[in-house]
Each structure stands twice: as C-alpha cells, then as structure tokens.
Amino acid sequence: MKPISRTRAVLAAGLAVATLGTLTAGVGIAQAGEKDSRRGKVGEREIAGLFDRWNAALRTGDAEKVADRYAEDAVLLPTASPRIRTDHADIADYFEHFLQKKPRGEKIRSVITVLDENSAIDAGLYRFHLTDPKTGTTQAVEARYSYAYEKRDGRWLIVNHHSSVLPAEG
C-alpha cells in the first residue's frame, strides 16, 4: 500500500470538513423556517404572534404604545406617508395621525422566515379597515408588508417595517 503524503492527508481532511459543513448547513437552512415547539427555539407561530401584538397596540389608539413595538433605531417606510421614519419620535408621529383612522389590520398572506433565535422576517399581504374621522365611512386598503424583527434584551422588536399599497394587477 502506498503511503499518503501529508499534503494529501490535509487536503482530504479539509474536503471532508467542507462537505460535512455544507451538508449540515443545508439541514439548518431547511429547518430554519419550520415550527419548533421545543424550549428555546423560535418558531413561525411565535413570529406570527408579533403582528398580533402590534395590531393590538394599534387598537389601543395610543401612538406611543405602537411606537414601543419598534427598536430605537428602527426604520419605518409607512403606507400613508412619503417620509421615512427613523427614530422613536418620527414613528410615534406617524402613528399619531394614522390612528385617527381607527385601523384594524388582518393578514391575507404571510411568509415567515426565522433567520436565527434572535431575528426573523415576516412578509406578505395585509388588509386594513380604515374609518374616515370626518365622515365615519370605512374603507379597506390592501397592502404589501415586511417586518424585520430582532430580539433585544429578551424582547422582540421591529427593526424594519415597510408597507405599501398593493398595486393593481399588472
């Protein structure tokens, strides 16, 4: 039997480690979005519940309660304003006006991606029922959304939120 050179042994070991790493990374990616009820694991249900909490904050009519769902350095690209909101005061200001319409949100379709135990993305379509404060008439507005969440100091916060009116078929 021919002896294996040191270089070949190192290359073979490196290839084995790279192959194993690729295989286990693939398993991790496949499992990242799956629901996992084991303690300490983040699941899609937990992330979906963050929208419910945000929506409940809207129902209070208190702009500060809504703004408290966002990280201090969050970015909000809102549906009903051309301004990008990049701090707590700006986000609270947006909701001060938006809440006058008594919004009620409901998800139409949601795609949740759990990135790791401290970050996740929820993107999809939602519908808001808005009431005109002057006339009392209600209208439904469908929009696209994306929320990026981070867990900071044990609390899930919105770090990026984009919402835009759903365009007509095209």
Chimera marker file (.cmm) of the C-alpha trace (Angstrom):
<marker_set name="trace">
<marker id="1" x="0.000" y="0.000" z="0.000" r="1" g="1" b="0" radius="0.5"/>
<marker id="2" x="1.324" y="3.404" z="-0.998" r="1" g="1" b="0" radius="0.5"/>
<marker id="3" x="1.767" y="5.874" z="1.921" r="1" g="1" b="0" radius="0.5"/>
<marker id="4" x="-0.385" y="9.033" z="1.841" r="1" g="1" b="0" radius="0.5"/>
<marker id="5" x="1.591" y="12.247" z="1.720" r="1" g="1" b="0" radius="0.5"/>
<marker id="6" x="0.993" y="14.838" z="4.408" r="1" g="1" b="0" radius="0.5"/>
<marker id="7" x="-0.373" y="17.303" z="1.811" r="1" g="1" b="0" radius="0.5"/>
<marker id="8" x="-2.895" y="14.776" z="0.508" r="1" g="1" b="0" radius="0.5"/>
<marker id="9" x="-3.999" y="13.937" z="4.040" r="1" g="1" b="0" radius="0.5"/>
<marker id="10" x="-4.558" y="17.622" z="4.868" r="1" g="1" b="0" radius="0.5"/>
<marker id="11" x="-6.483" y="18.167" z="1.607" r="1" g="1" b="0" radius="0.5"/>
<marker id="12" x="-8.634" y="15.077" z="2.217" r="1" g="1" b="0" radius="0.5"/>
<marker id="13" x="-9.413" y="16.192" z="5.773" r="1" g="1" b="0" radius="0.5"/>
<marker id="14" x="-10.252" y="19.716" z="4.563" r="1" g="1" b="0" radius="0.5"/>
<marker id="15" x="-12.571" y="18.354" z="1.878" r="1" g="1" b="0" radius="0.5"/>
<marker id="16" x="-14.307" y="16.117" z="4.422" r="1" g="1" b="0" radius="0.5"/>
<marker id="17" x="-14.856" y="19.063" z="6.782" r="1" g="1" b="0" radius="0.5"/>
<marker id="18" x="-16.138" y="21.270" z="3.932" r="1" g="1" b="0" radius="0.5"/>
<marker id="19" x="-18.533" y="18.557" z="2.753" r="1" g="1" b="0" radius="0.5"/>
<marker id="20" x="-19.840" y="17.938" z="6.263" r="1" g="1" b="0" radius="0.5"/>
<marker id="21" x="-20.242" y="21.694" z="6.809" r="1" g="1" b="0" radius="0.5"/>
<marker id="22" x="-22.214" y="22.064" z="3.583" r="1" g="1" b="0" radius="0.5"/>
<marker id="23" x="-24.492" y="19.163" z="4.459" r="1" g="1" b="0" radius="0.5"/>
<marker id="24" x="-25.197" y="20.392" z="7.979" r="1" g="1" b="0" radius="0.5"/>
<marker id="25" x="-25.737" y="23.963" z="6.737" r="1" g="1" b="0" radius="0.5"/>
<marker id="26" x="-28.327" y="22.622" z="4.300" r="1" g="1" b="0" radius="0.5"/>
<marker id="27" x="-30.126" y="20.871" z="7.132" r="1" g="1" b="0" radius="0.5"/>
<marker id="28" x="-30.030" y="24.092" z="9.169" r="1" g="1" b="0" radius="0.5"/>
<marker id="29" x="-31.482" y="26.092" z="6.306" r="1" g="1" b="0" radius="0.5"/>
<marker id="30" x="-34.206" y="23.523" z="5.710" r="1" g="1" b="0" radius="0.5"/>
<marker id="31" x="-35.165" y="23.586" z="9.372" r="1" g="1" b="0" radius="0.5"/>
<marker id="32" x="-34.857" y="27.340" z="9.955" r="1" g="1" b="0" radius="0.5"/>
<marker id="33" x="-38.428" y="28.162" z="8.973" r="1" g="1" b="0" radius="0.5"/>
<marker id="34" x="-40.079" y="25.119" z="10.498" r="1" g="1" b="0" radius="0.5"/>
<marker id="35" x="-42.210" y="25.388" z="13.598" r="1" g="1" b="0" radius="0.5"/>
<marker id="36" x="-40.375" y="24.151" z="16.643" r="1" g="1" b="0" radius="0.5"/>
<marker id="37" x="-42.123" y="23.992" z="19.969" r="1" g="1" b="0" radius="0.5"/>
<marker id="38" x="-39.016" y="22.894" z="21.871" r="1" g="1" b="0" radius="0.5"/>
<marker id="39" x="-37.981" y="25.291" z="24.599" r="1" g="1" b="0" radius="0.5"/>
<marker id="40" x="-35.576" y="27.992" z="23.417" r="1" g="1" b="0" radius="0.5"/>
<marker id="41" x="-36.360" y="27.543" z="19.724" r="1" g="1" b="0" radius="0.5"/>
<marker id="42" x="-38.080" y="30.266" z="17.744" r="1" g="1" b="0" radius="0.5"/>
<marker id="43" x="-40.967" y="29.100" z="15.609" r="1" g="1" b="0" radius="0.5"/>
<marker id="44" x="-43.199" y="30.612" z="12.964" r="1" g="1" b="0" radius="0.5"/>
<marker id="45" x="-46.106" y="30.784" z="15.405" r="1" g="1" b="0" radius="0.5"/>
<marker id="46" x="-44.123" y="32.969" z="17.790" r="1" g="1" b="0" radius="0.5"/>
<marker id="47" x="-43.150" y="35.326" z="14.967" r="1" g="1" b="0" radius="0.5"/>
<marker id="48" x="-46.737" y="35.422" z="13.630" r="1" g="1" b="0" radius="0.5"/>
<marker id="49" x="-47.856" y="36.457" z="17.118" r="1" g="1" b="0" radius="0.5"/>
<marker id="50" x="-45.706" y="39.582" z="16.900" r="1" g="1" b="0" radius="0.5"/>
<marker id="51" x="-48.068" y="41.009" z="14.269" r="1" g="1" b="0" radius="0.5"/>
<marker id="52" x="-50.998" y="40.258" z="16.578" r="1" g="1" b="0" radius="0.5"/>
<marker id="53" x="-49.307" y="42.225" z="19.372" r="1" g="1" b="0" radius="0.5"/>
<marker id="54" x="-48.578" y="45.127" z="17.011" r="1" g="1" b="0" radius="0.5"/>
<marker id="55" x="-52.196" y="45.078" z="15.806" r="1" g="1" b="0" radius="0.5"/>
<marker id="56" x="-53.403" y="45.041" z="19.435" r="1" g="1" b="0" radius="0.5"/>
<marker id="57" x="-51.227" y="48.105" z="20.090" r="1" g="1" b="0" radius="0.5"/>
<marker id="58" x="-52.973" y="49.829" z="17.152" r="1" g="1" b="0" radius="0.5"/>
<marker id="59" x="-56.359" y="49.080" z="18.713" r="1" g="1" b="0" radius="0.5"/>
<marker id="60" x="-55.383" y="50.965" z="21.883" r="1" g="1" b="0" radius="0.5"/>
<marker id="61" x="-55.299" y="54.197" z="19.859" r="1" g="1" b="0" radius="0.5"/>
<marker id="62" x="-52.066" y="55.127" z="21.669" r="1" g="1" b="0" radius="0.5"/>
<marker id="63" x="-49.246" y="56.084" z="19.273" r="1" g="1" b="0" radius="0.5"/>
<marker id="64" x="-46.617" y="55.590" z="21.994" r="1" g="1" b="0" radius="0.5"/>
<marker id="65" x="-47.742" y="52.002" z="22.605" r="1" g="1" b="0" radius="0.5"/>
<marker id="66" x="-47.399" y="51.295" z="18.890" r="1" g="1" b="0" radius="0.5"/>
<marker id="67" x="-44.009" y="53.042" z="18.658" r="1" g="1" b="0" radius="0.5"/>
<marker id="68" x="-42.801" y="50.975" z="21.629" r="1" g="1" b="0" radius="0.5"/>
<marker id="69" x="-43.069" y="47.855" z="19.415" r="1" g="1" b="0" radius="0.5"/>
<marker id="70" x="-40.180" y="49.322" z="17.344" r="1" g="1" b="0" radius="0.5"/>
<marker id="71" x="-36.464" y="49.377" z="18.187" r="1" g="1" b="0" radius="0.5"/>
<marker id="72" x="-34.940" y="52.798" z="18.874" r="1" g="1" b="0" radius="0.5"/>
<marker id="73" x="-33.002" y="52.549" z="15.584" r="1" g="1" b="0" radius="0.5"/>
<marker id="74" x="-35.894" y="51.115" z="13.559" r="1" g="1" b="0" radius="0.5"/>
<marker id="75" x="-36.782" y="52.202" z="10.044" r="1" g="1" b="0" radius="0.5"/>
<marker id="76" x="-40.444" y="52.597" z="9.087" r="1" g="1" b="0" radius="0.5"/>
<marker id="77" x="-41.493" y="53.054" z="5.454" r="1" g="1" b="0" radius="0.5"/>
<marker id="78" x="-45.209" y="53.620" z="6.069" r="1" g="1" b="0" radius="0.5"/>
<marker id="79" x="-48.182" y="53.135" z="3.778" r="1" g="1" b="0" radius="0.5"/>
<marker id="80" x="-49.740" y="56.558" z="4.256" r="1" g="1" b="0" radius="0.5"/>
<marker id="81" x="-46.728" y="58.885" z="4.344" r="1" g="1" b="0" radius="0.5"/>
<marker id="82" x="-43.926" y="59.761" z="1.924" r="1" g="1" b="0" radius="0.5"/>
<marker id="83" x="-41.469" y="60.270" z="4.824" r="1" g="1" b="0" radius="0.5"/>
<marker id="84" x="-39.063" y="57.606" z="6.013" r="1" g="1" b="0" radius="0.5"/>
<marker id="85" x="-39.306" y="57.349" z="9.803" r="1" g="1" b="0" radius="0.5"/>
<marker id="86" x="-36.011" y="56.532" z="11.527" r="1" g="1" b="0" radius="0.5"/>
<marker id="87" x="-36.456" y="57.167" z="15.232" r="1" g="1" b="0" radius="0.5"/>
<marker id="88" x="-38.986" y="56.735" z="18.007" r="1" g="1" b="0" radius="0.5"/>
<marker id="89" x="-40.363" y="60.286" z="17.758" r="1" g="1" b="0" radius="0.5"/>
<marker id="90" x="-40.897" y="60.050" z="13.974" r="1" g="1" b="0" radius="0.5"/>
<marker id="91" x="-42.557" y="56.640" z="14.282" r="1" g="1" b="0" radius="0.5"/>
<marker id="92" x="-44.854" y="57.849" z="17.078" r="1" g="1" b="0" radius="0.5"/>
<marker id="93" x="-45.710" y="60.930" z="14.985" r="1" g="1" b="0" radius="0.5"/>
<marker id="94" x="-46.737" y="58.760" z="12.039" r="1" g="1" b="0" radius="0.5"/>
<marker id="95" x="-48.986" y="56.620" z="14.214" r="1" g="1" b="0" radius="0.5"/>
<marker id="96" x="-50.469" y="59.703" z="15.915" r="1" g="1" b="0" radius="0.5"/>
<marker id="97" x="-52.015" y="60.558" z="12.535" r="1" g="1" b="0" radius="0.5"/>
<marker id="98" x="-52.643" y="57.017" z="11.275" r="1" g="1" b="0" radius="0.5"/>
<marker id="99" x="-54.515" y="56.012" z="14.440" r="1" g="1" b="0" radius="0.5"/>
<marker id="100" x="-57.111" y="58.734" z="13.810" r="1" g="1" b="0" radius="0.5"/>
<marker id="101" x="-58.443" y="56.349" z="11.128" r="1" g="1" b="0" radius="0.5"/>
<marker id="102" x="-59.014" y="53.591" z="13.727" r="1" g="1" b="0" radius="0.5"/>
<marker id="103" x="-57.104" y="50.973" z="11.729" r="1" g="1" b="0" radius="0.5"/>
<marker id="104" x="-57.923" y="47.285" z="12.053" r="1" g="1" b="0" radius="0.5"/>
<marker id="105" x="-55.402" y="45.042" z="10.367" r="1" g="1" b="0" radius="0.5"/>
<marker id="106" x="-55.727" y="41.480" z="9.153" r="1" g="1" b="0" radius="0.5"/>
<marker id="107" x="-53.202" y="39.352" z="7.343" r="1" g="1" b="0" radius="0.5"/>
<marker id="108" x="-54.141" y="37.968" z="3.948" r="1" g="1" b="0" radius="0.5"/>
<marker id="109" x="-50.957" y="36.004" z="3.316" r="1" g="1" b="0" radius="0.5"/>
<marker id="110" x="-47.802" y="35.706" z="5.378" r="1" g="1" b="0" radius="0.5"/>
<marker id="111" x="-44.391" y="34.213" z="4.664" r="1" g="1" b="0" radius="0.5"/>
<marker id="112" x="-42.267" y="33.909" z="7.794" r="1" g="1" b="0" radius="0.5"/>
<marker id="113" x="-38.543" y="33.247" z="7.720" r="1" g="1" b="0" radius="0.5"/>
<marker id="114" x="-36.810" y="32.533" z="11.020" r="1" g="1" b="0" radius="0.5"/>
<marker id="115" x="-33.179" y="33.528" z="10.494" r="1" g="1" b="0" radius="0.5"/>
<marker id="116" x="-31.907" y="32.514" z="13.927" r="1" g="1" b="0" radius="0.5"/>
<marker id="117" x="-33.018" y="32.625" z="17.557" r="1" g="1" b="0" radius="0.5"/>
<marker id="118" x="-32.797" y="36.432" z="17.560" r="1" g="1" b="0" radius="0.5"/>
<marker id="119" x="-34.028" y="37.512" z="14.130" r="1" g="1" b="0" radius="0.5"/>
<marker id="120" x="-36.873" y="36.820" z="11.742" r="1" g="1" b="0" radius="0.5"/>
<marker id="121" x="-38.732" y="38.297" z="8.795" r="1" g="1" b="0" radius="0.5"/>
<marker id="122" x="-42.481" y="38.323" z="8.201" r="1" g="1" b="0" radius="0.5"/>
<marker id="123" x="-43.532" y="39.459" z="4.720" r="1" g="1" b="0" radius="0.5"/>
<marker id="124" x="-46.792" y="39.272" z="2.847" r="1" g="1" b="0" radius="0.5"/>
<marker id="125" x="-50.106" y="40.981" z="2.268" r="1" g="1" b="0" radius="0.5"/>
<marker id="126" x="-52.473" y="42.561" z="4.751" r="1" g="1" b="0" radius="0.5"/>
<marker id="127" x="-55.733" y="44.459" z="4.690" r="1" g="1" b="0" radius="0.5"/>
<marker id="128" x="-56.552" y="47.473" z="6.811" r="1" g="1" b="0" radius="0.5"/>
<marker id="129" x="-60.050" y="48.666" z="7.567" r="1" g="1" b="0" radius="0.5"/>
<marker id="130" x="-59.816" y="52.437" z="7.987" r="1" g="1" b="0" radius="0.5"/>
<marker id="131" x="-62.513" y="54.836" z="9.172" r="1" g="1" b="0" radius="0.5"/>
<marker id="132" x="-62.614" y="58.398" z="7.859" r="1" g="1" b="0" radius="0.5"/>
<marker id="133" x="-62.685" y="60.571" z="11.013" r="1" g="1" b="0" radius="0.5"/>
<marker id="134" x="-64.858" y="63.223" z="9.285" r="1" g="1" b="0" radius="0.5"/>
<marker id="135" x="-67.487" y="61.058" z="7.593" r="1" g="1" b="0" radius="0.5"/>
<marker id="136" x="-67.328" y="57.804" z="9.542" r="1" g="1" b="0" radius="0.5"/>
<marker id="137" x="-67.176" y="55.782" z="6.323" r="1" g="1" b="0" radius="0.5"/>
<marker id="138" x="-64.947" y="52.732" z="6.331" r="1" g="1" b="0" radius="0.5"/>
<marker id="139" x="-62.725" y="51.555" z="3.530" r="1" g="1" b="0" radius="0.5"/>
<marker id="140" x="-60.482" y="48.528" z="3.124" r="1" g="1" b="0" radius="0.5"/>
<marker id="141" x="-56.923" y="49.047" z="1.908" r="1" g="1" b="0" radius="0.5"/>
<marker id="142" x="-54.770" y="46.103" z="0.853" r="1" g="1" b="0" radius="0.5"/>
<marker id="143" x="-51.025" y="46.489" z="1.166" r="1" g="1" b="0" radius="0.5"/>
<marker id="144" x="-47.756" y="44.608" z="0.939" r="1" g="1" b="0" radius="0.5"/>
<marker id="145" x="-45.687" y="44.463" z="4.102" r="1" g="1" b="0" radius="0.5"/>
<marker id="146" x="-42.404" y="43.307" z="5.501" r="1" g="1" b="0" radius="0.5"/>
<marker id="147" x="-41.350" y="43.286" z="9.128" r="1" g="1" b="0" radius="0.5"/>
<marker id="148" x="-37.811" y="42.509" z="10.208" r="1" g="1" b="0" radius="0.5"/>
<marker id="149" x="-37.653" y="41.577" z="13.884" r="1" g="1" b="0" radius="0.5"/>
<marker id="150" x="-34.749" y="41.317" z="16.301" r="1" g="1" b="0" radius="0.5"/>
<marker id="151" x="-34.822" y="40.026" z="19.834" r="1" g="1" b="0" radius="0.5"/>
<marker id="152" x="-33.062" y="42.596" z="22.008" r="1" g="1" b="0" radius="0.5"/>
<marker id="153" x="-32.691" y="42.182" z="25.754" r="1" g="1" b="0" radius="0.5"/>
<marker id="154" x="-35.202" y="39.336" z="25.598" r="1" g="1" b="0" radius="0.5"/>
<marker id="155" x="-37.866" y="41.377" z="23.753" r="1" g="1" b="0" radius="0.5"/>
<marker id="156" x="-38.875" y="41.085" z="20.097" r="1" g="1" b="0" radius="0.5"/>
<marker id="157" x="-38.773" y="44.495" z="18.386" r="1" g="1" b="0" radius="0.5"/>
<marker id="158" x="-39.450" y="45.670" z="14.860" r="1" g="1" b="0" radius="0.5"/>
<marker id="159" x="-36.194" y="46.912" z="13.314" r="1" g="1" b="0" radius="0.5"/>
<marker id="160" x="-37.544" y="47.481" z="9.808" r="1" g="1" b="0" radius="0.5"/>
<marker id="161" x="-41.137" y="47.814" z="8.631" r="1" g="1" b="0" radius="0.5"/>
<marker id="162" x="-42.174" y="48.515" z="5.060" r="1" g="1" b="0" radius="0.5"/>
<marker id="163" x="-45.774" y="48.848" z="3.940" r="1" g="1" b="0" radius="0.5"/>
<marker id="164" x="-47.071" y="49.938" z="0.547" r="1" g="1" b="0" radius="0.5"/>
<marker id="165" x="-50.474" y="49.894" z="-1.106" r="1" g="1" b="0" radius="0.5"/>
<marker id="166" x="-50.940" y="46.813" z="-3.245" r="1" g="1" b="0" radius="0.5"/>
<marker id="167" x="-50.733" y="47.843" z="-6.901" r="1" g="1" b="0" radius="0.5"/>
<marker id="168" x="-53.452" y="46.958" z="-9.381" r="1" g="1" b="0" radius="0.5"/>
<marker id="169" x="-52.893" y="43.787" z="-11.386" r="1" g="1" b="0" radius="0.5"/>
<marker id="170" x="-50.221" y="44.377" z="-13.941" r="1" g="1" b="0" radius="0.5"/>
<link id1="1" id2="2" r="1" g="1" b="0" radius="0.2"/>
<link id1="2" id2="3" r="1" g="1" b="0" radius="0.2"/>
<link id1="3" id2="4" r="1" g="1" b="0" radius="0.2"/>
<link id1="4" id2="5" r="1" g="1" b="0" radius="0.2"/>
<link id1="5" id2="6" r="1" g="1" b="0" radius="0.2"/>
<link id1="6" id2="7" r="1" g="1" b="0" radius="0.2"/>
<link id1="7" id2="8" r="1" g="1" b="0" radius="0.2"/>
<link id1="8" id2="9" r="1" g="1" b="0" radius="0.2"/>
<link id1="9" id2="10" r="1" g="1" b="0" radius="0.2"/>
<link id1="10" id2="11" r="1" g="1" b="0" radius="0.2"/>
<link id1="11" id2="12" r="1" g="1" b="0" radius="0.2"/>
<link id1="12" id2="13" r="1" g="1" b="0" radius="0.2"/>
<link id1="13" id2="14" r="1" g="1" b="0" radius="0.2"/>
<link id1="14" id2="15" r="1" g="1" b="0" radius="0.2"/>
<link id1="15" id2="16" r="1" g="1" b="0" radius="0.2"/>
<link id1="16" id2="17" r="1" g="1" b="0" radius="0.2"/>
<link id1="17" id2="18" r="1" g="1" b="0" radius="0.2"/>
<link id1="18" id2="19" r="1" g="1" b="0" radius="0.2"/>
<link id1="19" id2="20" r="1" g="1" b="0" radius="0.2"/>
<link id1="20" id2="21" r="1" g="1" b="0" radius="0.2"/>
<link id1="21" id2="22" r="1" g="1" b="0" radius="0.2"/>
<link id1="22" id2="23" r="1" g="1" b="0" radius="0.2"/>
<link id1="23" id2="24" r="1" g="1" b="0" radius="0.2"/>
<link id1="24" id2="25" r="1" g="1" b="0" radius="0.2"/>
<link id1="25" id2="26" r="1" g="1" b="0" radius="0.2"/>
<link id1="26" id2="27" r="1" g="1" b="0" radius="0.2"/>
<link id1="27" id2="28" r="1" g="1" b="0" radius="0.2"/>
<link id1="28" id2="29" r="1" g="1" b="0" radius="0.2"/>
<link id1="29" id2="30" r="1" g="1" b="0" radius="0.2"/>
<link id1="30" id2="31" r="1" g="1" b="0" radius="0.2"/>
<link id1="31" id2="32" r="1" g="1" b="0" radius="0.2"/>
<link id1="32" id2="33" r="1" g="1" b="0" radius="0.2"/>
<link id1="33" id2="34" r="1" g="1" b="0" radius="0.2"/>
<link id1="34" id2="35" r="1" g="1" b="0" radius="0.2"/>
<link id1="35" id2="36" r="1" g="1" b="0" radius="0.2"/>
<link id1="36" id2="37" r="1" g="1" b="0" radius="0.2"/>
<link id1="37" id2="38" r="1" g="1" b="0" radius="0.2"/>
<link id1="38" id2="39" r="1" g="1" b="0" radius="0.2"/>
<link id1="39" id2="40" r="1" g="1" b="0" radius="0.2"/>
<link id1="40" id2="41" r="1" g="1" b="0" radius="0.2"/>
<link id1="41" id2="42" r="1" g="1" b="0" radius="0.2"/>
<link id1="42" id2="43" r="1" g="1" b="0" radius="0.2"/>
<link id1="43" id2="44" r="1" g="1" b="0" radius="0.2"/>
<link id1="44" id2="45" r="1" g="1" b="0" radius="0.2"/>
<link id1="45" id2="46" r="1" g="1" b="0" radius="0.2"/>
<link id1="46" id2="47" r="1" g="1" b="0" radius="0.2"/>
<link id1="47" id2="48" r="1" g="1" b="0" radius="0.2"/>
<link id1="48" id2="49" r="1" g="1" b="0" radius="0.2"/>
<link id1="49" id2="50" r="1" g="1" b="0" radius="0.2"/>
<link id1="50" id2="51" r="1" g="1" b="0" radius="0.2"/>
<link id1="51" id2="52" r="1" g="1" b="0" radius="0.2"/>
<link id1="52" id2="53" r="1" g="1" b="0" radius="0.2"/>
<link id1="53" id2="54" r="1" g="1" b="0" radius="0.2"/>
<link id1="54" id2="55" r="1" g="1" b="0" radius="0.2"/>
<link id1="55" id2="56" r="1" g="1" b="0" radius="0.2"/>
<link id1="56" id2="57" r="1" g="1" b="0" radius="0.2"/>
<link id1="57" id2="58" r="1" g="1" b="0" radius="0.2"/>
<link id1="58" id2="59" r="1" g="1" b="0" radius="0.2"/>
<link id1="59" id2="60" r="1" g="1" b="0" radius="0.2"/>
<link id1="60" id2="61" r="1" g="1" b="0" radius="0.2"/>
<link id1="61" id2="62" r="1" g="1" b="0" radius="0.2"/>
<link id1="62" id2="63" r="1" g="1" b="0" radius="0.2"/>
<link id1="63" id2="64" r="1" g="1" b="0" radius="0.2"/>
<link id1="64" id2="65" r="1" g="1" b="0" radius="0.2"/>
<link id1="65" id2="66" r="1" g="1" b="0" radius="0.2"/>
<link id1="66" id2="67" r="1" g="1" b="0" radius="0.2"/>
<link id1="67" id2="68" r="1" g="1" b="0" radius="0.2"/>
<link id1="68" id2="69" r="1" g="1" b="0" radius="0.2"/>
<link id1="69" id2="70" r="1" g="1" b="0" radius="0.2"/>
<link id1="70" id2="71" r="1" g="1" b="0" radius="0.2"/>
<link id1="71" id2="72" r="1" g="1" b="0" radius="0.2"/>
<link id1="72" id2="73" r="1" g="1" b="0" radius="0.2"/>
<link id1="73" id2="74" r="1" g="1" b="0" radius="0.2"/>
<link id1="74" id2="75" r="1" g="1" b="0" radius="0.2"/>
<link id1="75" id2="76" r="1" g="1" b="0" radius="0.2"/>
<link id1="76" id2="77" r="1" g="1" b="0" radius="0.2"/>
<link id1="77" id2="78" r="1" g="1" b="0" radius="0.2"/>
<link id1="78" id2="79" r="1" g="1" b="0" radius="0.2"/>
<link id1="79" id2="80" r="1" g="1" b="0" radius="0.2"/>
<link id1="80" id2="81" r="1" g="1" b="0" radius="0.2"/>
<link id1="81" id2="82" r="1" g="1" b="0" radius="0.2"/>
<link id1="82" id2="83" r="1" g="1" b="0" radius="0.2"/>
<link id1="83" id2="84" r="1" g="1" b="0" radius="0.2"/>
<link id1="84" id2="85" r="1" g="1" b="0" radius="0.2"/>
<link id1="85" id2="86" r="1" g="1" b="0" radius="0.2"/>
<link id1="86" id2="87" r="1" g="1" b="0" radius="0.2"/>
<link id1="87" id2="88" r="1" g="1" b="0" radius="0.2"/>
<link id1="88" id2="89" r="1" g="1" b="0" radius="0.2"/>
<link id1="89" id2="90" r="1" g="1" b="0" radius="0.2"/>
<link id1="90" id2="91" r="1" g="1" b="0" radius="0.2"/>
<link id1="91" id2="92" r="1" g="1" b="0" radius="0.2"/>
<link id1="92" id2="93" r="1" g="1" b="0" radius="0.2"/>
<link id1="93" id2="94" r="1" g="1" b="0" radius="0.2"/>
<link id1="94" id2="95" r="1" g="1" b="0" radius="0.2"/>
<link id1="95" id2="96" r="1" g="1" b="0" radius="0.2"/>
<link id1="96" id2="97" r="1" g="1" b="0" radius="0.2"/>
<link id1="97" id2="98" r="1" g="1" b="0" radius="0.2"/>
<link id1="98" id2="99" r="1" g="1" b="0" radius="0.2"/>
<link id1="99" id2="100" r="1" g="1" b="0" radius="0.2"/>
<link id1="100" id2="101" r="1" g="1" b="0" radius="0.2"/>
<link id1="101" id2="102" r="1" g="1" b="0" radius="0.2"/>
<link id1="102" id2="103" r="1" g="1" b="0" radius="0.2"/>
<link id1="103" id2="104" r="1" g="1" b="0" radius="0.2"/>
<link id1="104" id2="105" r="1" g="1" b="0" radius="0.2"/>
<link id1="105" id2="106" r="1" g="1" b="0" radius="0.2"/>
<link id1="106" id2="107" r="1" g="1" b="0" radius="0.2"/>
<link id1="107" id2="108" r="1" g="1" b="0" radius="0.2"/>
<link id1="108" id2="109" r="1" g="1" b="0" radius="0.2"/>
<link id1="109" id2="110" r="1" g="1" b="0" radius="0.2"/>
<link id1="110" id2="111" r="1" g="1" b="0" radius="0.2"/>
<link id1="111" id2="112" r="1" g="1" b="0" radius="0.2"/>
<link id1="112" id2="113" r="1" g="1" b="0" radius="0.2"/>
<link id1="113" id2="114" r="1" g="1" b="0" radius="0.2"/>
<link id1="114" id2="115" r="1" g="1" b="0" radius="0.2"/>
<link id1="115" id2="116" r="1" g="1" b="0" radius="0.2"/>
<link id1="116" id2="117" r="1" g="1" b="0" radius="0.2"/>
<link id1="117" id2="118" r="1" g="1" b="0" radius="0.2"/>
<link id1="118" id2="119" r="1" g="1" b="0" radius="0.2"/>
<link id1="119" id2="120" r="1" g="1" b="0" radius="0.2"/>
<link id1="120" id2="121" r="1" g="1" b="0" radius="0.2"/>
<link id1="121" id2="122" r="1" g="1" b="0" radius="0.2"/>
<link id1="122" id2="123" r="1" g="1" b="0" radius="0.2"/>
<link id1="123" id2="124" r="1" g="1" b="0" radius="0.2"/>
<link id1="124" id2="125" r="1" g="1" b="0" radius="0.2"/>
<link id1="125" id2="126" r="1" g="1" b="0" radius="0.2"/>
<link id1="126" id2="127" r="1" g="1" b="0" radius="0.2"/>
<link id1="127" id2="128" r="1" g="1" b="0" radius="0.2"/>
<link id1="128" id2="129" r="1" g="1" b="0" radius="0.2"/>
<link id1="129" id2="130" r="1" g="1" b="0" radius="0.2"/>
<link id1="130" id2="131" r="1" g="1" b="0" radius="0.2"/>
<link id1="131" id2="132" r="1" g="1" b="0" radius="0.2"/>
<link id1="132" id2="133" r="1" g="1" b="0" radius="0.2"/>
<link id1="133" id2="134" r="1" g="1" b="0" radius="0.2"/>
<link id1="134" id2="135" r="1" g="1" b="0" radius="0.2"/>
<link id1="135" id2="136" r="1" g="1" b="0" radius="0.2"/>
<link id1="136" id2="137" r="1" g="1" b="0" radius="0.2"/>
<link id1="137" id2="138" r="1" g="1" b="0" radius="0.2"/>
<link id1="138" id2="139" r="1" g="1" b="0" radius="0.2"/>
<link id1="139" id2="140" r="1" g="1" b="0" radius="0.2"/>
<link id1="140" id2="141" r="1" g="1" b="0" radius="0.2"/>
<link id1="141" id2="142" r="1" g="1" b="0" radius="0.2"/>
<link id1="142" id2="143" r="1" g="1" b="0" radius="0.2"/>
<link id1="143" id2="144" r="1" g="1" b="0" radius="0.2"/>
<link id1="144" id2="145" r="1" g="1" b="0" radius="0.2"/>
<link id1="145" id2="146" r="1" g="1" b="0" radius="0.2"/>
<link id1="146" id2="147" r="1" g="1" b="0" radius="0.2"/>
<link id1="147" id2="148" r="1" g="1" b="0" radius="0.2"/>
<link id1="148" id2="149" r="1" g="1" b="0" radius="0.2"/>
<link id1="149" id2="150" r="1" g="1" b="0" radius="0.2"/>
<link id1="150" id2="151" r="1" g="1" b="0" radius="0.2"/>
<link id1="151" id2="152" r="1" g="1" b="0" radius="0.2"/>
<link id1="152" id2="153" r="1" g="1" b="0" radius="0.2"/>
<link id1="153" id2="154" r="1" g="1" b="0" radius="0.2"/>
<link id1="154" id2="155" r="1" g="1" b="0" radius="0.2"/>
<link id1="155" id2="156" r="1" g="1" b="0" radius="0.2"/>
<link id1="156" id2="157" r="1" g="1" b="0" radius="0.2"/>
<link id1="157" id2="158" r="1" g="1" b="0" radius="0.2"/>
<link id1="158" id2="159" r="1" g="1" b="0" radius="0.2"/>
<link id1="159" id2="160" r="1" g="1" b="0" radius="0.2"/>
<link id1="160" id2="161" r="1" g="1" b="0" radius="0.2"/>
<link id1="161" id2="162" r="1" g="1" b="0" radius="0.2"/>
<link id1="162" id2="163" r="1" g="1" b="0" radius="0.2"/>
<link id1="163" id2="164" r="1" g="1" b="0" radius="0.2"/>
<link id1="164" id2="165" r="1" g="1" b="0" radius="0.2"/>
<link id1="165" id2="166" r="1" g="1" b="0" radius="0.2"/>
<link id1="166" id2="167" r="1" g="1" b="0" radius="0.2"/>
<link id1="167" id2="168" r="1" g="1" b="0" radius="0.2"/>
<link id1="168" id2="169" r="1" g="1" b="0" radius="0.2"/>
<link id1="169" id2="170" r="1" g="1" b="0" radius="0.2"/>
</marker_set>
